[in-house]
């Protein structure tokens, strides 16, 4: 049984880590297929995913988690913007974007689900 002072959902960081791991497993093969002209974008996305994974491990291990969850929230928003940019037809100019519409939708579902889990966890820390 949980004491009243503990956050309601102690399992959230583990679920976050699991979902971020799933997103990385989905995204890495896609990033390897990015054309050379978009290699910098692929590197930014890969770096962002790795930082998110690092932050969720930090959240799991730290006593004071509020600032780290805020950093993860910022990194998640950055990930959303990068993925949106990778699927943007206008940003690619005369070339096809590195991510197809379907790949963008799947990746967006991952980021949305991670955002929902993170939001619930942040609410549990505020209580």
Secondary structure, DSSP 8 states (H G I E B T S, - for coil): ---TTS-S-TTHHHHHHHHHHHHHHHHHHHHHTS-GGGHHHHHHHHHHHHHHHHHHHHHHH-S--HHHHHHHHHHHHHHHHHHHHHH-TTTTTTS--SS-HHHHHHHHHHHHHHHHHHHHHHHHHH-
